Amino acid sequence: MRETLLDVKGMNCPLPVLRANRARRGMAAGERLRVLATDRAAVADFQSYCRETGHALLAWSEEAGVFSFVIRRRPEPAAADA
C-alpha cells in the first residue's frame, strides 16, 4: 500500500490540516498519508479532522517535538441507485 509523506514542520494551526487535506485529494481510497508536524495543536486538529471527514487516524506519536500522524483515506461513498 502506498504511503505519502507530508512534512509540515514549522507550520502552525490550521496549516498542517489544510495541507494534509490538499494532499489527500490526490490520493486513492485506502492510501496512507503520513504527516510530520511540530505544532502541538495538530494532535487535536487531526483527531477532529479524521472524525469529521471519515478518514482513519491509524496512529500518531511524538518524538523530540515532532508529531507523526498516519491517516488512511476513506473509501468513496457508493453512488446512490438512480
N, C-alpha and C positions, 0 to 999 in steps of 0.2 A: 504494500500500500504506500502510495506516495505521501511524503510529508514536506510541506513548505515551511521554511524558516523566515520569520519576520522579526527583525531587530529594531525595536522602538526605544531602546535605552536612551535616557536623557529627555524623553518627551513626557509631558505632564498631561493629566486628565483634561479633556477627553480624547486626546490624540491617539493613545495606544489602541483604544477600542475602535475609533474611527478608521484608523489604518488597517486594523485586523478585518473590519467589515469590508473594506475595499478589496483587500487581498482575497477574502473568502469568496467574493463574487466570481472570480475566475477559476474556482475550484469545482471539481465534480463531487457529487454526493458521496459521502463516506471518506473523502480525503481528509488528511490531518493538517492542521496549521499549528506550528509551534511558535509562540510569541515570547520574546525576551524583553522585559521591561524593568525599569528601575523605580517607577512611581508606585509608592506603597498603596495608593488608592486603586491601582489596577486590579488588586485582588477582588475587592467588592465589585468593581466595574465589570470584570469578565464573568463573575458569578451571575450578576444581574443580566448581562448581555446574553449569556447562554440560556438562562431561564426564560427570558422574554422571546428569544428567537427560535428556540428548539434545537440549537446546536448542542452537542455534548461536550462539557468540560471534563475531559478524561482524567486530567491530572494537573496539579500546579505545585510548585515548590519554590523555595527561596534559598539561594546560596550566595553569600558575600554581597548581599544587597541587590542581586539580580533575580527577578522573578521569572519563572518559566511556566507557561501555560500551554497545554496541549488540548486543542479543540478539534472535534470531528464534525465535519459539515453534515447537517441533517439531510436525509433523503428528501427529494422534491415531493410535495403532496401529489397524490394521484389526481388525475384530471376527473372532473365530475362527468358522469354519464350524461350525454345530451339527449 
